[in-house]
Amino acid sequence: MSEQDDAGRTPGAHATDDELAGLALGEPADARLEQHLAGCARCRAVLVADRRAVDAGRAGEPADLLRRPPDRVLDAVLAEVARDRPVPAPGPAPAVPVQRRVRRPVGRALATAGAAVALLAVGVLAGLGLGGLGGTGGGAVGDVLATAELRTLADDAPGGTAVLREVDGVPVVDVDLGDRADDPADGAGPGAYEEVWLLDPDGGLVSLGVLAGGRGTFTAPPAALDVDGVQVDVSREPLDGSPAHSGDSLVRGALLR
């Protein structure tokens, strides 16, 4: 018979839907849950999706666009990720002040509110290898519209590539961090992860999703096919409950047609 903690939970078991939903709504996590999230990529991915859904819901977006991907899909995706990227060792979650993070406006040219919300569930799966189109993160087929050389913001060194493609009328973005692909998103505490964004010329931005293993294919807003001057940004994000950009950009590059 499996041992259970004071709350009746089996050690090592995934967080429940209710626990993750509570965290997404701002409820505090106990020490056991914090330790589990620090070492479980699956639960972190679900929590990121839940928090984005809550954020969009508070902004008044349609509820039917906020469905979370089925557990079987997340399990299959993370099984693929686990082959290439080890799960971080468990550790205490960082105490990061949320107030240091600044919410930036969603790009006016990149997406309407409805399109941005539709990307929430797709974006998380895309970064984990599904690409929103059933791909494996190895690059979607289709017409290449633009490419970007990603460079580090710290020292302007090469940091990977991004490719904008059109697949059956749908824009997708392939991101490959190259030599950085094997580096964890360290420096932001246990549970830190990398996230891909599109920045428009007006300073607005839209999240495409979580990047796992340094490579992924993402569904992009339709306007990405028409807007010039769009940049691809990869940020390092702490697991602190805020869906906004952390301000800690690792690499960035302009999509050139």
Backbone torsions as a table, in degrees:
resi	resn	phi	psi	omega
1	MET	NA	133.9	-176.3
2	SER	-73.3	141.4	174.7
3	GLU	-72.4	151.7	179.0
4	GLN	-131.6	154.1	177.2
5	ASP	-83.8	-173.5	-176.5
6	ASP	-61.9	-24.0	-179.6
7	ALA	-93.8	7.1	178.3
8	GLY	82.0	18.8	-177.7
9	ARG	-101.8	142.7	178.1
10	THR	-79.8	127.0	179.4
11	PRO	-55.4	135.8	-180.0
12	GLY	87.4	-10.1	180.0
13	ALA	-72.0	152.1	177.6
14	HIS	-63.3	153.2	174.5
15	ALA	-63.5	146.5	179.9
16	THR	-78.6	163.0	176.8
17	ASP	-58.1	-40.2	-179.5
18	ASP	-64.8	-39.5	179.2
19	GLU	-64.7	-45.4	-179.6
20	LEU	-67.6	-37.6	177.4
21	ALA	-64.5	-39.7	178.1
22	GLY	-62.5	-43.5	177.4
23	LEU	-62.3	-40.3	179.5
24	ALA	-62.6	-29.9	179.9
25	LEU	-87.0	-2.5	175.5
26	GLY	106.4	4.4	178.5
27	GLU	-72.2	147.0	-179.8
28	PRO	-72.4	152.9	177.8
29	ALA	-100.6	141.4	175.2
30	ASP	-78.2	172.3	-174.3
31	ALA	-61.4	-38.7	-179.6
32	ARG	-63.4	-42.1	-178.4
33	LEU	-70.1	-39.6	177.3
34	GLU	-60.3	-43.0	-179.7
35	GLN	-65.7	-39.8	179.8
36	HIS	-64.7	-44.2	-178.6
37	LEU	-63.6	-33.4	-179.4
38	ALA	-64.1	-26.1	-177.2
39	GLY	-114.2	2.3	-175.1
40	CYS	-117.7	106.2	-179.2
41	ALA	-65.5	-34.5	-178.4
42	ARG	-62.4	-50.3	-177.3
43	CYS	-68.6	-33.3	176.5
44	ARG	-64.2	-40.7	179.9
45	ALA	-63.8	-42.1	178.6
46	VAL	-64.7	-41.1	-179.2
47	LEU	-64.2	-41.2	177.2
48	VAL	-59.8	-44.7	179.1
49	ALA	-63.5	-41.8	179.5
50	ASP	-62.8	-42.5	-177.5
51	ARG	-66.6	-37.0	177.7
52	ARG	-68.4	-36.2	177.7
53	ALA	-64.9	-42.3	178.3
54	VAL	-63.6	-43.4	-179.3
55	ASP	-61.9	-43.2	178.8
56	ALA	-68.3	-37.6	179.1
57	GLY	-63.2	-39.3	178.6
58	ARG	-68.0	-22.3	177.2
59	ALA	-85.4	-0.5	175.5
60	GLY	88.5	23.2	-179.5
61	GLU	-81.6	158.5	-177.7
62	PRO	-60.3	132.3	-176.4
63	ALA	-67.3	-29.3	-175.2
64	ASP	-71.9	-8.5	177.3
65	LEU	-92.4	-0.3	-171.2
66	LEU	-104.9	20.8	-179.0
67	ARG	-68.5	136.1	177.8
68	ARG	-83.4	145.1	177.9
69	PRO	-59.3	148.0	179.5
70	PRO	-60.6	151.2	179.8
71	ASP	-58.3	-35.9	-177.8
72	ARG	-63.8	-32.2	178.8
73	VAL	-70.6	-46.2	178.9
74	LEU	-61.7	-40.8	179.5
75	ASP	-61.0	-43.1	-179.4
76	ALA	-65.8	-41.6	-179.8
77	VAL	-64.2	-47.6	-176.3
78	LEU	-70.1	-24.9	173.9
79	ALA	-63.5	-38.8	177.3
80	GLU	-67.8	-44.5	-178.2
81	VAL	-62.3	-39.0	-175.8
82	ALA	-62.0	-24.6	-179.4
83	ARG	-68.9	-27.8	-174.0
84	ASP	-109.9	-18.3	-173.8
85	ARG	-138.5	119.6	-179.6
86	PRO	-68.7	149.7	177.2
87	VAL	-75.5	134.8	-179.9
88	PRO	-58.7	147.9	177.4
89	ALA	-65.0	141.7	-179.9
90	PRO	-60.4	148.5	177.3
91	GLY	-167.8	169.9	-178.6
92	PRO	-66.4	142.4	178.6
93	ALA	-71.6	144.2	-178.0
94	PRO	-74.4	149.8	174.3
95	ALA	-96.6	89.9	-176.2
96	VAL	-102.8	123.0	179.7
97	PRO	-62.9	121.3	-179.6
98	VAL	-66.1	-28.8	-173.6
99	GLN	-67.6	-14.1	179.7
100	ARG	-75.5	-14.3	-175.4
101	ARG	-93.9	136.6	-175.6
102	VAL	-111.1	124.3	175.9
103	ARG	-72.7	129.3	178.9
104	ARG	-105.4	152.2	-176.5
105	PRO	-66.7	142.5	174.0
106	VAL	-65.3	136.2	-174.9
107	GLY	-56.8	124.4	-178.8
108	ARG	-66.5	-38.0	-176.5
109	ALA	-83.4	-22.3	-173.3
110	LEU	-81.8	-35.1	-174.7
111	ALA	-163.5	149.8	168.0
112	THR	-79.1	169.2	-179.2
113	ALA	-60.0	-41.2	-178.9
114	GLY	-63.6	-40.9	179.6
115	ALA	-66.5	-38.0	179.6
116	ALA	-63.6	-41.7	179.7
117	VAL	-67.2	-37.3	-179.9
118	ALA	-61.8	-23.3	-179.1
119	LEU	-81.0	-12.8	-172.3
120	LEU	-58.7	-57.1	-178.9
121	ALA	-69.2	-40.6	-178.5
122	VAL	-64.7	-40.8	-175.4
123	GLY	-61.9	-42.7	-179.7
124	VAL	-63.1	-45.7	179.3
125	LEU	-66.1	-36.2	-179.0
126	ALA	-62.0	-46.1	-179.7
127	GLY	-64.6	-24.2	179.4
128	LEU	-88.9	1.4	172.6
129	GLY	121.3	-8.8	179.9
130	LEU	-82.4	-26.1	176.4
131	GLY	67.9	9.9	179.5
132	GLY	70.1	-5.3	-177.6
133	LEU	-128.3	14.0	-179.8
134	GLY	81.9	15.1	-179.2
135	GLY	-82.0	-175.3	-177.7
136	THR	-120.2	15.4	-179.9
137	GLY	83.6	3.6	-176.5
138	GLY	-95.5	7.7	179.3
139	GLY	108.0	118.9	-179.1
140	ALA	-79.4	154.0	174.3
141	VAL	-77.9	167.0	179.6
142	GLY	130.7	-175.9	-177.9
143	ASP	-85.8	130.5	176.1
144	VAL	-77.9	123.0	-178.8
145	LEU	-102.1	-33.3	-177.2
146	ALA	-161.3	155.3	177.0
147	THR	-132.2	155.9	178.9
148	ALA	-136.8	136.6	170.2
149	GLU	-92.7	114.6	-179.7
150	LEU	-83.2	135.7	179.9
151	ARG	-130.6	147.9	-179.8
152	THR	-69.4	141.8	178.5
153	LEU	-79.5	-22.5	-177.2
154	ALA	-71.0	-43.6	-175.8
155	ASP	-138.4	14.3	177.0
156	ASP	56.2	39.1	177.6
157	ALA	-97.3	157.8	177.1
158	PRO	-56.8	134.7	-176.0
159	GLY	-133.4	13.8	178.7
160	GLY	125.1	-168.3	-177.9
161	THR	-138.7	159.7	172.6
162	ALA	-138.1	142.9	-179.0
163	VAL	-131.1	128.3	174.2
164	LEU	-96.4	123.7	179.8
165	ARG	-124.5	159.2	171.9
166	GLU	-114.7	119.5	-178.9
167	VAL	-119.9	108.5	-178.4
168	ASP	53.5	41.7	178.0
169	GLY	82.4	-1.2	-178.5
170	VAL	-107.2	127.7	177.4
171	PRO	-76.5	135.0	174.4
172	VAL	-130.4	151.8	179.2
173	VAL	-122.7	121.8	174.2
174	ASP	-94.4	129.1	178.4
175	VAL	-120.2	131.7	178.4
176	ASP	-138.5	114.5	-177.9
177	LEU	-84.1	4.9	174.4
178	GLY	60.1	-125.0	-177.2
179	ASP	-64.3	-19.8	179.0
180	ARG	-81.1	-7.6	-172.5
181	ALA	-60.9	-28.0	-178.1
182	ASP	-91.8	-1.5	-179.5
183	ASP	-88.3	131.9	176.5
184	PRO	-72.3	163.4	177.0
185	ALA	-80.2	68.8	-175.9
186	ASP	-84.7	174.4	178.2
187	GLY	90.4	-6.2	-179.7
188	ALA	-122.0	13.7	177.6
189	GLY	93.4	167.8	179.0
190	PRO	-57.2	139.7	178.5
191	GLY	86.9	0.6	-179.6
192	ALA	-63.8	151.6	-178.8
193	TYR	-144.7	168.5	178.9
194	GLU	-107.2	143.6	-176.6
195	GLU	-132.3	142.3	-178.2
196	VAL	-102.5	136.8	-178.2
197	TRP	-132.0	154.5	166.2
198	LEU	-109.4	131.7	177.7
199	LEU	-111.7	129.8	179.0
200	ASP	-95.4	168.8	-176.3
201	PRO	-62.4	-19.8	-179.9
202	ASP	-85.9	-1.6	179.4
203	GLY	95.5	-1.2	177.0
204	GLY	-80.0	161.5	-179.8
205	LEU	-146.5	153.3	179.5
206	VAL	-132.8	132.1	176.6
207	SER	-78.3	132.8	173.9
208	LEU	-94.2	-24.6	177.1
209	GLY	141.5	-178.0	-177.2
210	VAL	-82.4	133.8	179.8
211	LEU	-100.3	117.9	179.2
212	ALA	-112.3	132.9	178.0
213	GLY	75.5	7.7	177.3
214	GLY	79.6	0.7	179.9
215	ARG	-142.0	143.7	177.6
216	GLY	-174.4	162.9	177.7
217	THR	-123.2	130.4	-170.6
218	PHE	-126.2	140.0	169.6
219	THR	-75.0	132.4	-178.0
220	ALA	-111.0	161.2	176.4
221	PRO	-60.6	147.1	-179.3
222	PRO	-55.1	-34.5	-177.5
223	ALA	-64.7	-16.1	178.9
224	ALA	-62.6	-20.9	178.6
225	LEU	-72.3	-22.8	-171.2
226	ASP	-113.8	-18.7	-173.8
227	VAL	-88.1	129.3	175.5
228	ASP	-91.0	155.3	176.4
229	GLY	81.3	15.5	178.9
230	VAL	-76.7	138.2	177.0
231	GLN	-113.8	147.6	173.3
232	VAL	-99.6	130.9	-176.8
233	ASP	-127.8	136.0	173.7
234	VAL	-118.2	121.2	-176.7
235	SER	-110.9	158.9	172.0
236	ARG	-99.3	123.6	-173.5
237	GLU	-118.0	127.2	173.1
238	PRO	-78.7	154.0	178.9
239	LEU	-84.3	73.0	-173.8
240	ASP	-116.4	5.7	175.1
241	GLY	95.7	-7.0	-179.0
242	SER	-99.2	130.1	177.7
243	PRO	-83.0	-3.3	-178.2
244	ALA	-76.7	161.2	175.2
245	HIS	-60.9	133.9	-176.7
246	SER	-71.8	-18.5	-173.0
247	GLY	86.7	-1.4	-179.4
248	ASP	-104.2	80.8	-179.5
249	SER	-82.9	130.4	179.6
250	LEU	-87.7	-50.5	179.0
251	VAL	-139.0	158.2	179.9
252	ARG	-157.5	151.3	177.1
253	GLY	-165.4	148.6	-179.0
254	ALA	-86.6	137.2	175.3
255	LEU	-77.2	117.6	-178.4
256	LEU	-110.3	128.7	-177.0
257	ARG	-86.8	NA	NA
